[in-house]
Amino acid sequence: MGTPNSAGIVAVAGEALVDLVPAPVGDYLEIAPGGSPANVAVALARLGVPARMLARIADDVLGRRLRDHLTVNGVELDHAVAATEQTSLAMVAVGPDGGPTYDFRIDGTADWQWTTGELAGALDGPVVALHSGSLALTTPPGAAVLRELMTRAAATATISYDPNCRPLLMGDPADVLAGAHELLAVADVVKVSSEDLDWLVPGSTPEAVLEDWLGRGPAIVAVTLGGDGVLAGTSAGLRARRPGVPIDVVDTVGAGDTFSAALLAGLHRRDLLGAANRTALRAVDAGTLDALLDEAALAASITCSRRGANPPTADDLSARRG
């Protein structure tokens, strides 16, 4: 194992927005806190990992609701920015298979207006990992600032990346793929869904993309396959295929975010986060990799069994494992 980091903080950078989701009864929408990075931060905190949210949160009714949600769940907001812009909105529709589709209202909203100065102290303290992904890394003008933060953080922290594609807003997939390739050179841990890959690299297989992406720099790449489980590998040559967890799916909102958080939580618990532990991370054995993937898949399945982005606690996972 690497250097102990049990008190180390995992920072998460990106959007904290409001989802308008279908109500359980009736033909109307209700407000739910969301945003892929914010979901990851909440899931980390629920799993017992010190989590710091780097977000620009509006000082409006919806922004205050987001702050309350993050605070109640134990996410540190000392480094969040009190933004003057409005809160971003995502309207969510859930299909018969539980899969979500999104419509957004994000023009000029708070999440994308990062300046370099706002992130000057983002990595203060014992930050052992930085996670980011989704719209925050593709939406100007703030995307470039967050990408620079990830590059800078690599000197001291494990870098975790999830493309979490939103085709409606991200533009040309070829451009997004080029940007993803740039981040793969910085990232240590990458989670990507097969749905993302269908958009980014149509016609390629998950196996082919796994090999390509592992050759671009990460220590671990995991491709989630929905109900079919997860395909993963390491830069040292390990390959793994783990089955899905049988579950009655309510919806899949937040499942991928939970997977990323649980994967990081497993690495945190095993003292494998932080730049000083990069060599140990690259040398994980097959048993450790399988255990990490199984834990993450179980956590994601629990989220799928609930409405919305409602990740499990550490106690929830323990109860499911028996």
Secondary structure, DSSP 8 states (H G I E B T S, - for coil): --S--TT-EEEEES--EEEEEE-SSSS-EEEEEE-HHHHHHHHHHHTT--EEEE-EEESSHHHHHHHHHHHHTT-B-TT-EEESS---EEEEEE-TTS-EEEEEE-TT-GGG---GGGGTTTTTTTEEEEEEEGGGGTSTTHHHHHHHHHHHHTTTSEEEEE----HHHH--HHHHHHHHHHHHTT-SEEEEEHHHHHHHSTT--HHHHHHHHHTTS-SEEEEE-GGG-EEEEETTS-EEEE-------S--TTHHHHHHHHHHHHHHHTT--SGGGHHHHHT--HHHHHHHHHHHHHHHHHHHTSSSS----HHHHHHHH-
